[in-house]
Amino acid sequence: MRASPEETRLFPVAELQPQPTAKEILRRVYEALEEKGYRAVDQIVGYLVSGDPAYITSHKEARLWIRKVERDELLEEIVRFYLENA
């Protein structure tokens, strides 16, 4: 049945999930790297220094996640955490 032009159609929309924070993304990426047997800290540093996403595994979509955050934002999170916990 076709709706008339005056009818309003409602379409289901998936609930929007809040985006994870830089800290949460770093944790996910770290865990994925560890699970795959990589030296996670070294791999993350390599990514932060070079910008090359090949340092990050695609396991558990880690590469996808880390690319959602700017590298400077990740560095800010790391420095903040270090200074608050030093």
PDB file of N, CA, C and O in Angstrom:
ATOM      1  N   MET A   1       0.845  -1.164   0.000  1.00  0.00           N
ATOM      2  CA  MET A   1       0.000   0.000   0.000  1.00  0.00           C
ATOM      3  C   MET A   1       0.899   1.238   0.000  1.00  0.00           C
ATOM      4  O   MET A   1       1.839   1.337   0.789  1.00  0.00           O
ATOM      5  N   ARG A   2       0.608   2.143  -0.862  1.00  0.00           N
ATOM      6  CA  ARG A   2       1.391   3.375  -0.950  1.00  0.00           C
ATOM      7  C   ARG A   2       0.786   4.441  -0.058  1.00  0.00           C
ATOM      8  O   ARG A   2      -0.434   4.580   0.027  1.00  0.00           O
ATOM      9  N   ALA A   3       1.641   5.183   0.598  1.00  0.00           N
ATOM     10  CA  ALA A   3       1.174   6.266   1.456  1.00  0.00           C
ATOM     11  C   ALA A   3       0.896   7.490   0.595  1.00  0.00           C
ATOM     12  O   ALA A   3       1.580   7.742  -0.398  1.00  0.00           O
ATOM     13  N   SER A   4      -0.103   8.229   0.989  1.00  0.00           N
ATOM     14  CA  SER A   4      -0.386   9.459   0.261  1.00  0.00           C
ATOM     15  C   SER A   4       0.690  10.489   0.592  1.00  0.00           C
ATOM     16  O   SER A   4       1.361  10.358   1.616  1.00  0.00           O
ATOM     17  N   PRO A   5       0.870  11.504  -0.242  1.00  0.00           N
ATOM     18  CA  PRO A   5       1.912  12.502   0.005  1.00  0.00           C
ATOM     19  C   PRO A   5       1.740  13.237   1.333  1.00  0.00           C
ATOM     20  O   PRO A   5       2.707  13.781   1.866  1.00  0.00           O
ATOM     21  N   GLU A   6       0.512  13.260   1.876  1.00  0.00           N
ATOM     22  CA  GLU A   6       0.277  13.986   3.116  1.00  0.00           C
ATOM     23  C   GLU A   6       0.663  13.162   4.361  1.00  0.00           C
ATOM     24  O   GLU A   6       0.829  13.718   5.447  1.00  0.00           O
ATOM     25  N   GLU A   7       0.801  11.847   4.197  1.00  0.00           N
ATOM     26  CA  GLU A   7       1.107  10.998   5.343  1.00  0.00           C
ATOM     27  C   GLU A   7       2.575  11.123   5.731  1.00  0.00           C
ATOM     28  O   GLU A   7       3.450  11.278   4.880  1.00  0.00           O
ATOM     29  N   THR A   8       2.818  11.053   7.014  1.00  0.00           N
ATOM     30  CA  THR A   8       4.182  11.058   7.515  1.00  0.00           C
ATOM     31  C   THR A   8       4.610   9.623   7.745  1.00  0.00           C
ATOM     32  O   THR A   8       3.900   8.851   8.390  1.00  0.00           O
ATOM     33  N   ARG A   9       5.744   9.275   7.230  1.00  0.00           N
ATOM     34  CA  ARG A   9       6.267   7.934   7.425  1.00  0.00           C
ATOM     35  C   ARG A   9       7.298   7.954   8.540  1.00  0.00           C
ATOM     36  O   ARG A   9       8.116   8.869   8.633  1.00  0.00           O
ATOM     37  N   LEU A  10       7.247   6.955   9.366  1.00  0.00           N
ATOM     38  CA  LEU A  10       8.236   6.798  10.426  1.00  0.00           C
ATOM     39  C   LEU A  10       9.143   5.630  10.076  1.00  0.00           C
ATOM     40  O   LEU A  10       8.675   4.547   9.725  1.00  0.00           O
ATOM     41  N   PHE A  11      10.419   5.856  10.174  1.00  0.00           N
ATOM     42  CA  PHE A  11      11.387   4.812   9.904  1.00  0.00           C
ATOM     43  C   PHE A  11      12.152   4.532  11.193  1.00  0.00           C
ATOM     44  O   PHE A  11      12.547   5.465  11.893  1.00  0.00           O
ATOM     45  N   PRO A  12      12.364   3.263  11.511  1.00  0.00           N
ATOM     46  CA  PRO A  12      13.112   2.948  12.734  1.00  0.00           C
ATOM     47  C   PRO A  12      14.567   3.395  12.600  1.00  0.00           C
ATOM     48  O   PRO A  12      15.195   3.214  11.557  1.00  0.00           O
ATOM     49  N   VAL A  13      15.075   3.967  13.653  1.00  0.00           N
ATOM     50  CA  VAL A  13      16.456   4.424  13.674  1.00  0.00           C
ATOM     51  C   VAL A  13      17.137   3.746  14.851  1.00  0.00           C
ATOM     52  O   VAL A  13      16.619   3.749  15.968  1.00  0.00           O
ATOM     53  N   ALA A  14      18.286   3.174  14.596  1.00  0.00           N
ATOM     54  CA  ALA A  14      19.035   2.544  15.683  1.00  0.00           C
ATOM     55  C   ALA A  14      19.399   3.602  16.710  1.00  0.00           C
ATOM     56  O   ALA A  14      19.732   4.737  16.367  1.00  0.00           O
ATOM     57  N   GLU A  15      19.330   3.213  17.960  1.00  0.00           N
ATOM     58  CA  GLU A  15      19.697   4.159  19.017  1.00  0.00           C
ATOM     59  C   GLU A  15      21.159   4.540  18.849  1.00  0.00           C
ATOM     60  O   GLU A  15      22.009   3.692  18.574  1.00  0.00           O
ATOM     61  N   LEU A  16      21.438   5.815  19.018  1.00  0.00           N
ATOM     62  CA  LEU A  16      22.806   6.292  18.877  1.00  0.00           C
ATOM     63  C   LEU A  16      23.594   5.943  20.128  1.00  0.00           C
ATOM     64  O   LEU A  16      23.184   6.250  21.247  1.00  0.00           O
ATOM     65  N   GLN A  17      24.712   5.308  19.921  1.00  0.00           N
ATOM     66  CA  GLN A  17      25.598   4.967  21.023  1.00  0.00           C
ATOM     67  C   GLN A  17      26.585   6.106  21.213  1.00  0.00           C
ATOM     68  O   GLN A  17      27.090   6.652  20.232  1.00  0.00           O
ATOM     69  N   PRO A  18      26.868   6.474  22.455  1.00  0.00           N
ATOM     70  CA  PRO A  18      27.877   7.512  22.653  1.00  0.00           C
ATOM     71  C   PRO A  18      29.244   7.001  22.209  1.00  0.00           C
ATOM     72  O   PRO A  18      29.573   5.830  22.398  1.00  0.00           O
ATOM     73  N   GLN A  19      30.028   7.885  21.622  1.00  0.00           N
ATOM     74  CA  GLN A  19      31.359   7.507  21.172  1.00  0.00           C
ATOM     75  C   GLN A  19      32.266   7.273  22.380  1.00  0.00           C
ATOM     76  O   GLN A  19      32.195   8.025  23.352  1.00  0.00           O
ATOM     77  N   PRO A  20      33.108   6.255  22.337  1.00  0.00           N
ATOM     78  CA  PRO A  20      34.034   6.024  23.445  1.00  0.00           C
ATOM     79  C   PRO A  20      35.061   7.146  23.524  1.00  0.00           C
ATOM     80  O   PRO A  20      35.370   7.794  22.524  1.00  0.00           O
ATOM     81  N   THR A  21      35.578   7.363  24.712  1.00  0.00           N
ATOM     82  CA  THR A  21      36.597   8.392  24.918  1.00  0.00           C
ATOM     83  C   THR A  21      37.935   7.901  24.375  1.00  0.00           C
ATOM     84  O   THR A  21      38.095   6.723  24.058  1.00  0.00           O
ATOM     85  N   ALA A  22      38.889   8.818  24.275  1.00  0.00           N
ATOM     86  CA  ALA A  22      40.238   8.458  23.831  1.00  0.00           C
ATOM     87  C   ALA A  22      40.821   7.409  24.771  1.00  0.00           C
ATOM     88  O   ALA A  22      41.497   6.482  24.325  1.00  0.00           O
ATOM     89  N   LYS A  23      40.567   7.547  26.054  1.00  0.00           N
ATOM     90  CA  LYS A  23      41.076   6.589  27.041  1.00  0.00           C
ATOM     91  C   LYS A  23      40.492   5.196  26.792  1.00  0.00           C
ATOM     92  O   LYS A  23      41.218   4.203  26.837  1.00  0.00           O
ATOM     93  N   GLU A  24      39.206   5.120  26.534  1.00  0.00           N
ATOM     94  CA  GLU A  24      38.555   3.838  26.271  1.00  0.00           C
ATOM     95  C   GLU A  24      39.085   3.208  24.983  1.00  0.00           C
ATOM     96  O   GLU A  24      39.280   1.995  24.911  1.00  0.00           O
ATOM     97  N   ILE A  25      39.313   4.036  23.978  1.00  0.00           N
ATOM     98  CA  ILE A  25      39.840   3.526  22.717  1.00  0.00           C
ATOM     99  C   ILE A  25      41.255   2.996  22.903  1.00  0.00           C
ATOM    100  O   ILE A  25      41.590   1.927  22.392  1.00  0.00           O
ATOM    101  N   LEU A  26      42.086   3.734  23.630  1.00  0.00           N
ATOM    102  CA  LEU A  26      43.447   3.256  23.901  1.00  0.00           C
ATOM    103  C   LEU A  26      43.419   1.910  24.624  1.00  0.00           C
ATOM    104  O   LEU A  26      44.211   1.020  24.315  1.00  0.00           O
ATOM    105  N   ARG A  27      42.515   1.765  25.577  1.00  0.00           N
ATOM    106  CA  ARG A  27      42.397   0.507  26.321  1.00  0.00           C
ATOM    107  C   ARG A  27      41.993  -0.630  25.386  1.00  0.00           C
ATOM    108  O   ARG A  27      42.568  -1.716  25.452  1.00  0.00           O
ATOM    109  N   ARG A  28      41.018  -0.393  24.521  1.00  0.00           N
ATOM    110  CA  ARG A  28      40.573  -1.423  23.567  1.00  0.00           C
ATOM    111  C   ARG A  28      41.713  -1.843  22.648  1.00  0.00           C
ATOM    112  O   ARG A  28      41.931  -3.032  22.414  1.00  0.00           O
ATOM    113  N   VAL A  29      42.433  -0.860  22.134  1.00  0.00           N
ATOM    114  CA  VAL A  29      43.532  -1.133  21.211  1.00  0.00           C
ATOM    115  C   VAL A  29      44.630  -1.901  21.932  1.00  0.00           C
ATOM    116  O   VAL A  29      45.162  -2.874  21.396  1.00  0.00           O
ATOM    117  N   TYR A  30      44.969  -1.479  23.125  1.00  0.00           N
ATOM    118  CA  TYR A  30      45.988  -2.158  23.929  1.00  0.00           C
ATOM    119  C   TYR A  30      45.616  -3.621  24.147  1.00  0.00           C
ATOM    120  O   TYR A  30      46.442  -4.513  23.957  1.00  0.00           O
ATOM    121  N   GLU A  31      44.376  -3.860  24.542  1.00  0.00           N
ATOM    122  CA  GLU A  31      43.926  -5.230  24.798  1.00  0.00           C
ATOM    123  C   GLU A  31      43.958  -6.077  23.522  1.00  0.00           C
ATOM    124  O   GLU A  31      44.352  -7.243  23.570  1.00  0.00           O
ATOM    125  N   ALA A  32      43.554  -5.517  22.400  1.00  0.00           N
ATOM    126  CA  ALA A  32      43.575  -6.257  21.132  1.00  0.00           C
ATOM    127  C   ALA A  32      45.007  -6.612  20.743  1.00  0.00           C
ATOM    128  O   ALA A  32      45.271  -7.726  20.291  1.00  0.00           O
ATOM    129  N   LEU A  33      45.930  -5.668  20.920  1.00  0.00           N
ATOM    130  CA  LEU A  33      47.334  -5.932  20.605  1.00  0.00           C
ATOM    131  C   LEU A  33      47.900  -7.026  21.514  1.00  0.00           C
ATOM    132  O   LEU A  33      48.605  -7.922  21.050  1.00  0.00           O
ATOM    133  N   GLU A  34      47.589  -6.946  22.798  1.00  0.00           N
ATOM    134  CA  GLU A  34      48.041  -7.965  23.753  1.00  0.00           C
ATOM    135  C   GLU A  34      47.505  -9.342  23.380  1.00  0.00           C
ATOM    136  O   GLU A  34      48.245 -10.326  23.407  1.00  0.00           O
ATOM    137  N   GLU A  35      46.231  -9.415  23.036  1.00  0.00           N
ATOM    138  CA  GLU A  35      45.613 -10.692  22.671  1.00  0.00           C
ATOM    139  C   GLU A  35      46.307 -11.325  21.474  1.00  0.00           C
ATOM    140  O   GLU A  35      46.412 -12.549  21.389  1.00  0.00           O
ATOM    141  N   LYS A  36      46.779 -10.500  20.555  1.00  0.00           N
ATOM    142  CA  LYS A  36      47.452 -11.016  19.363  1.00  0.00           C
ATOM    143  C   LYS A  36      48.932 -11.296  19.609  1.00  0.00           C
ATOM    144  O   LYS A  36      49.633 -11.763  18.711  1.00  0.00           O
ATOM    145  N   GLY A  37      49.411 -11.012  20.824  1.00  0.00           N
ATOM    146  CA  GLY A  37      50.795 -11.325  21.170  1.00  0.00           C
ATOM    147  C   GLY A  37      51.804 -10.243  20.847  1.00  0.00           C
ATOM    148  O   GLY A  37      53.009 -10.490  20.892  1.00  0.00           O
ATOM    149  N   TYR A  38      51.337  -9.052  20.523  1.00  0.00           N
ATOM    150  CA  TYR A  38      52.242  -7.945  20.238  1.00  0.00           C
ATOM    151  C   TYR A  38      52.682  -7.261  21.525  1.00  0.00           C
ATOM    152  O   TYR A  38      52.030  -7.378  22.563  1.00  0.00           O
ATOM    153  N   ARG A  39      53.795  -6.547  21.438  1.00  0.00           N
ATOM    154  CA  ARG A  39      54.207  -5.676  22.547  1.00  0.00           C
ATOM    155  C   ARG A  39      53.404  -4.388  22.369  1.00  0.00           C
ATOM    156  O   ARG A  39      53.797  -3.491  21.623  1.00  0.00           O
ATOM    157  N   ALA A  40      52.290  -4.317  23.059  1.00  0.00           N
ATOM    158  CA  ALA A  40      51.274  -3.292  22.820  1.00  0.00           C
ATOM    159  C   ALA A  40      51.805  -1.868  22.945  1.00  0.00           C
ATOM    160  O   ALA A  40      51.507  -1.021  22.103  1.00  0.00           O
ATOM    161  N   VAL A  41      52.576  -1.601  23.968  1.00  0.00           N
ATOM    162  CA  VAL A  41      53.090  -0.237  24.156  1.00  0.00           C
ATOM    163  C   VAL A  41      53.964   0.160  22.971  1.00  0.00           C
ATOM    164  O   VAL A  41      53.836   1.266  22.445  1.00  0.00           O
ATOM    165  N   ASP A  42      54.853  -0.741  22.548  1.00  0.00           N
ATOM    166  CA  ASP A  42      55.724  -0.439  21.407  1.00  0.00           C
ATOM    167  C   ASP A  42      54.913  -0.167  20.145  1.00  0.00           C
ATOM    168  O   ASP A  42      55.234   0.744  19.383  1.00  0.00           O
ATOM    169  N   GLN A  43      53.872  -0.948  19.924  1.00  0.00           N
ATOM    170  CA  GLN A  43      53.047  -0.782  18.730  1.00  0.00           C
ATOM    171  C   GLN A  43      52.298   0.549  18.760  1.00  0.00           C
ATOM    172  O   GLN A  43      52.214   1.238  17.744  1.00  0.00           O
ATOM    173  N   ILE A  44      51.760   0.909  19.911  1.00  0.00           N
ATOM    174  CA  ILE A  44      51.026   2.177  20.036  1.00  0.00           C
ATOM    175  C   ILE A  44      51.975   3.354  19.849  1.00  0.00           C
ATOM    176  O   ILE A  44      51.629   4.327  19.178  1.00  0.00           O
ATOM    177  N   VAL A  45      53.168   3.277  20.437  1.00  0.00           N
ATOM    178  CA  VAL A  45      54.162   4.341  20.259  1.00  0.00           C
ATOM    179  C   VAL A  45      54.527   4.462  18.781  1.00  0.00           C
ATOM    180  O   VAL A  45      54.614   5.572  18.256  1.00  0.00           O
ATOM    181  N   GLY A  46      54.737   3.346  18.114  1.00  0.00           N
ATOM    182  CA  GLY A  46      55.045   3.373  16.688  1.00  0.00           C
ATOM    183  C   GLY A  46      53.959   4.080  15.896  1.00  0.00           C
ATOM    184  O   GLY A  46      54.250   4.868  14.996  1.00  0.00           O
ATOM    185  N   TYR A  47      52.718   3.797  16.229  1.00  0.00           N
ATOM    186  CA  TYR A  47      51.605   4.463  15.550  1.00  0.00           C
ATOM    187  C   TYR A  47      51.595   5.960  15.845  1.00  0.00           C
ATOM    188  O   TYR A  47      51.430   6.774  14.937  1.00  0.00           O
ATOM    189  N   LEU A  48      51.771   6.319  17.110  1.00  0.00           N
ATOM    190  CA  LEU A  48      51.723   7.736  17.484  1.00  0.00           C
ATOM    191  C   LEU A  48      52.852   8.536  16.831  1.00  0.00           C
ATOM    192  O   LEU A  48      52.640   9.676  16.417  1.00  0.00           O
ATOM    193  N   VAL A  49      54.032   7.955  16.736  1.00  0.00           N
ATOM    194  CA  VAL A  49      55.177   8.653  16.147  1.00  0.00           C
ATOM    195  C   VAL A  49      55.044   8.760  14.629  1.00  0.00           C
ATOM    196  O   VAL A  49      55.308   9.814  14.050  1.00  0.00           O
ATOM    197  N   SER A  50      54.636   7.672  13.994  1.00  0.00           N
ATOM    198  CA  SER A  50      54.638   7.637  12.533  1.00  0.00           C
ATOM    199  C   SER A  50      53.298   7.980  11.886  1.00  0.00           C
ATOM    200  O   SER A  50      53.253   8.498  10.771  1.00  0.00           O
ATOM    201  N   GLY A  51      52.213   7.687  12.591  1.00  0.00           N
ATOM    202  CA  GLY A  51      50.892   7.858  12.000  1.00  0.00           C
ATOM    203  C   GLY A  51      50.489   6.695  11.109  1.00  0.00           C
ATOM    204  O   GLY A  51      49.425   6.721  10.490  1.00  0.00           O
ATOM    205  N   ASP A  52      51.335   5.675  11.043  1.00  0.00           N
ATOM    206  CA  ASP A  52      51.076   4.518  10.188  1.00  0.00           C
ATOM    207  C   ASP A  52      50.159   3.530  10.910  1.00  0.00           C
ATOM    208  O   ASP A  52      50.560   2.931  11.908  1.00  0.00           O
ATOM    209  N   PRO A  53      48.933   3.355  10.414  1.00  0.00           N
ATOM    210  CA  PRO A  53      47.990   2.457  11.086  1.00  0.00           C
ATOM    211  C   PRO A  53      48.392   0.990  11.032  1.00  0.00           C
ATOM    212  O   PRO A  53      47.785   0.165  11.714  1.00  0.00           O
ATOM    213  N   ALA A  54      49.410   0.641  10.230  1.00  0.00           N
ATOM    214  CA  ALA A  54      49.869  -0.744  10.161  1.00  0.00           C
ATOM    215  C   ALA A  54      50.454  -1.212  11.492  1.00  0.00           C
ATOM    216  O   ALA A  54      50.582  -2.416  11.714  1.00  0.00           O
ATOM    217  N   TYR A  55      50.810  -0.289  12.375  1.00  0.00           N
ATOM    218  CA  TYR A  55      51.297  -0.660  13.703  1.00  0.00           C
ATOM    219  C   TYR A  55      50.197  -1.274  14.566  1.00  0.00           C
ATOM    220  O   TYR A  55      50.477  -1.963  15.547  1.00  0.00           O
ATOM    221  N   ILE A  56      48.954  -1.018  14.194  1.00  0.00           N
ATOM    222  CA  ILE A  56      47.814  -1.458  15.003  1.00  0.00           C
ATOM    223  C   ILE A  56      47.116  -2.624  14.307  1.00  0.00           C
ATOM    224  O   ILE A  56      46.806  -2.551  13.118  1.00  0.00           O
ATOM    225  N   THR A  57      46.876  -3.673  15.039  1.00  0.00           N
ATOM    226  CA  THR A  57      46.198  -4.850  14.505  1.00  0.00           C
ATOM    227  C   THR A  57      44.752  -4.525  14.126  1.00  0.00           C
ATOM    228  O   THR A  57      44.140  -3.612  14.680  1.00  0.00           O
ATOM    229  N   SER A  58      44.232  -5.278  13.189  1.00  0.00           N
ATOM    230  CA  SER A  58      42.817  -5.129  12.849  1.00  0.00           C
ATOM    231  C   SER A  58      41.948  -6.014  13.746  1.00  0.00           C
ATOM    232  O   SER A  58      40.720  -5.966  13.671  1.00  0.00           O
ATOM    233  N   HIS A  59      42.594  -6.823  14.597  1.00  0.00           N
ATOM    234  CA  HIS A  59      41.874  -7.689  15.537  1.00  0.00           C
ATOM    235  C   HIS A  59      40.937  -6.846  16.403  1.00  0.00           C
ATOM    236  O   HIS A  59      41.331  -5.808  16.933  1.00  0.00           O
ATOM    237  N   LYS A  60      39.713  -7.300  16.535  1.00  0.00           N
ATOM    238  CA  LYS A  60      38.681  -6.599  17.308  1.00  0.00           C
ATOM    239  C   LYS A  60      38.478  -5.159  16.839  1.00  0.00           C
ATOM    240  O   LYS A  60      38.098  -4.290  17.624  1.00  0.00           O
ATOM    241  N   GLU A  61      38.736  -4.916  15.555  1.00  0.00           N
ATOM    242  CA  GLU A  61      38.561  -3.598  14.941  1.00  0.00           C
ATOM    243  C   GLU A  61      39.414  -2.500  15.591  1.00  0.00           C
ATOM    244  O   GLU A  61      39.049  -1.325  15.562  1.00  0.00           O
ATOM    245  N   ALA A  62      40.546  -2.890  16.174  1.00  0.00           N
ATOM    246  CA  ALA A  62      41.408  -1.925  16.865  1.00  0.00           C
ATOM    247  C   ALA A  62      41.896  -0.822  15.935  1.00  0.00           C
ATOM    248  O   ALA A  62      41.941   0.345  16.324  1.00  0.00           O
ATOM    249  N   ARG A  63      42.260  -1.186  14.710  1.00  0.00           N
ATOM    250  CA  ARG A  63      42.751  -0.176  13.761  1.00  0.00           C
ATOM    251  C   ARG A  63      41.655   0.822  13.419  1.00  0.00           C
ATOM    252  O   ARG A  63      41.900   2.022  13.299  1.00  0.00           O
ATOM    253  N   LEU A  64      40.458   0.309  13.268  1.00  0.00           N
ATOM    254  CA  LEU A  64      39.309   1.185  13.003  1.00  0.00           C
ATOM    255  C   LEU A  64      39.089   2.152  14.166  1.00  0.00           C
ATOM    256  O   LEU A  64      38.878   3.347  13.962  1.00  0.00           O
ATOM    257  N   TRP A  65      39.141   1.619  15.384  1.00  0.00           N
ATOM    258  CA  TRP A  65      38.900   2.445  16.573  1.00  0.00           C
ATOM    259  C   TRP A  65      39.949   3.540  16.733  1.00  0.00           C
ATOM    260  O   TRP A  65      39.613   4.700  16.970  1.00  0.00           O
ATOM    261  N   ILE A  66      41.224   3.165  16.601  1.00  0.00           N
ATOM    262  CA  ILE A  66      42.273   4.157  16.872  1.00  0.00           C
ATOM    263  C   ILE A  66      42.261   5.279  15.843  1.00  0.00           C
ATOM    264  O   ILE A  66      42.679   6.398  16.139  1.00  0.00           O
ATOM    265  N   ARG A  67      41.786   4.987  14.641  1.00  0.00           N
ATOM    266  CA  ARG A  67      41.740   6.023  13.610  1.00  0.00           C
ATOM    267  C   ARG A  67      40.573   6.984  13.803  1.00  0.00           C
ATOM    268  O   ARG A  67      40.480   7.985  13.093  1.00  0.00           O
ATOM    269  N   LYS A  68      39.681   6.699  14.750  1.00  0.00           N
ATOM    270  CA  LYS A  68      38.565   7.600  15.051  1.00  0.00           C
ATOM    271  C   LYS A  68      38.992   8.766  15.940  1.00  0.00           C
ATOM    272  O   LYS A  68      38.235   9.714  16.148  1.00  0.00           O
ATOM    273  N   VAL A  69      40.224   8.681  16.463  1.00  0.00           N
ATOM    274  CA  VAL A  69      40.726   9.714  17.375  1.00  0.00           C
ATOM    275  C   VAL A  69      42.005  10.293  16.784  1.00  0.00           C
ATOM    276  O   VAL A  69      42.865   9.557  16.300  1.00  0.00           O
ATOM    277  N   GLU A  70      42.120  11.596  16.827  1.00  0.00           N
ATOM    278  CA  GLU A  70      43.342  12.251  16.351  1.00  0.00           C
ATOM    279  C   GLU A  70      44.512  11.842  17.241  1.00  0.00           C
ATOM    280  O   GLU A  70      44.350  11.653  18.446  1.00  0.00           O
ATOM    281  N   ARG A  71      45.687  11.708  16.639  1.00  0.00           N
ATOM    282  CA  ARG A  71      46.868  11.297  17.412  1.00  0.00           C
ATOM    283  C   ARG A  71      47.196  12.282  18.524  1.00  0.00           C
ATOM    284  O   ARG A  71      47.605  11.866  19.608  1.00  0.00           O
ATOM    285  N   ASP A  72      47.026  13.580  18.282  1.00  0.00           N
ATOM    286  CA  ASP A  72      47.329  14.548  19.338  1.00  0.00           C
ATOM    287  C   ASP A  72      46.376  14.393  20.517  1.00  0.00           C
ATOM    288  O   ASP A  72      46.760  14.631  21.662  1.00  0.00           O
ATOM    289  N   GLU A  73      45.144  13.997  20.245  1.00  0.00           N
ATOM    290  CA  GLU A  73      44.191  13.760  21.334  1.00  0.00           C
ATOM    291  C   GLU A  73      44.610  12.541  22.166  1.00  0.00           C
ATOM    292  O   GLU A  73      44.469  12.537  23.389  1.00  0.00           O
ATOM    293  N   LEU A  74      45.123  11.516  21.493  1.00  0.00           N
ATOM    294  CA  LEU A  74      45.627  10.344  22.217  1.00  0.00           C
ATOM    295  C   LEU A  74      46.825  10.718  23.078  1.00  0.00           C
ATOM    296  O   LEU A  74      46.933  10.285  24.225  1.00  0.00           O
ATOM    297  N   LEU A  75      47.727  11.527  22.519  1.00  0.00           N
ATOM    298  CA  LEU A  75      48.893  11.969  23.286  1.00  0.00           C
ATOM    299  C   LEU A  75      48.481  12.804  24.498  1.00  0.00           C
ATOM    300  O   LEU A  75      49.049  12.651  25.580  1.00  0.00           O
ATOM    301  N   GLU A  76      47.498  13.682  24.321  1.00  0.00           N
ATOM    302  CA  GLU A  76      46.996  14.475  25.445  1.00  0.00           C
ATOM    303  C   GLU A  76      46.479  13.565  26.553  1.00  0.00           C
ATOM    304  O   GLU A  76      46.746  13.803  27.731  1.00  0.00           O
ATOM    305  N   GLU A  77      45.749  12.537  26.185  1.00  0.00           N
ATOM    306  CA  GLU A  77      45.206  11.602  27.170  1.00  0.00           C
ATOM    307  C   GLU A  77      46.327  10.888  27.916  1.00  0.00           C
ATOM    308  O   GLU A  77      46.254  10.716  29.133  1.00  0.00           O
ATOM    309  N   ILE A  78      47.353  10.476  27.197  1.00  0.00           N
ATOM    310  CA  ILE A  78      48.480   9.780  27.819  1.00  0.00           C
ATOM    311  C   ILE A  78      49.222  10.703  28.777  1.00  0.00           C
ATOM    312  O   ILE A  78      49.523  10.305  29.902  1.00  0.00           O
ATOM    313  N   VAL A  79      49.522  11.932  28.350  1.00  0.00           N
ATOM    314  CA  VAL A  79      50.226  12.885  29.214  1.00  0.00           C
ATOM    315  C   VAL A  79      49.386  13.227  30.439  1.00  0.00           C
ATOM    316  O   VAL A  79      49.906  13.269  31.554  1.00  0.00           O
ATOM    317  N   ARG A  80      48.101  13.470  30.242  1.00  0.00           N
ATOM    318  CA  ARG A  80      47.207  13.775  31.368  1.00  0.00           C
ATOM    319  C   ARG A  80      47.218  12.641  32.391  1.00  0.00           C
ATOM    320  O   ARG A  80      47.353  12.873  33.592  1.00  0.00           O
ATOM    321  N   PHE A  81      47.074  11.414  31.896  1.00  0.00           N
ATOM    322  CA  PHE A  81      47.057  10.258  32.805  1.00  0.00           C
ATOM    323  C   PHE A  81      48.381  10.145  33.552  1.00  0.00           C
ATOM    324  O   PHE A  81      48.394   9.894  34.757  1.00  0.00           O
ATOM    325  N   TYR A  82      49.476  10.327  32.858  1.00  0.00           N
ATOM    326  CA  TYR A  82      50.791  10.226  33.483  1.00  0.00           C
ATOM    327  C   TYR A  82      50.954  11.274  34.589  1.00  0.00           C
ATOM    328  O   TYR A  82      51.392  10.957  35.695  1.00  0.00           O
ATOM    329  N   LEU A  83      50.598  12.526  34.278  1.00  0.00           N
ATOM    330  CA  LEU A  83      50.778  13.599  35.260  1.00  0.00           C
ATOM    331  C   LEU A  83      49.842  13.443  36.470  1.00  0.00           C
ATOM    332  O   LEU A  83      50.217  13.772  37.596  1.00  0.00           O
ATOM    333  N   GLU A  84      48.647  12.947  36.235  1.00  0.00           N
ATOM    334  CA  GLU A  84      47.712  12.761  37.341  1.00  0.00           C
ATOM    335  C   GLU A  84      48.077  11.567  38.218  1.00  0.00           C
ATOM    336  O   GLU A  84      47.657  11.499  39.373  1.00  0.00           O
ATOM    337  N   ASN A  85      48.850  10.629  37.686  1.00  0.00           N
ATOM    338  CA  ASN A  85      49.185   9.416  38.423  1.00  0.00           C
ATOM    339  C   ASN A  85      50.652   9.287  38.754  1.00  0.00           C
ATOM    340  O   ASN A  85      51.097   8.235  39.214  1.00  0.00           O
ATOM    341  N   ALA A  86      51.420  10.359  38.523  1.00  0.00           N
ATOM    342  CA  ALA A  86      52.867  10.312  38.786  1.00  0.00           C
ATOM    343  C   ALA A  86      53.151  10.501  40.274  1.00  0.00           C
ATOM    344  O   ALA A  86      54.311  10.491  40.687  1.00  0.00           O
TER     345      ALA A  86
END
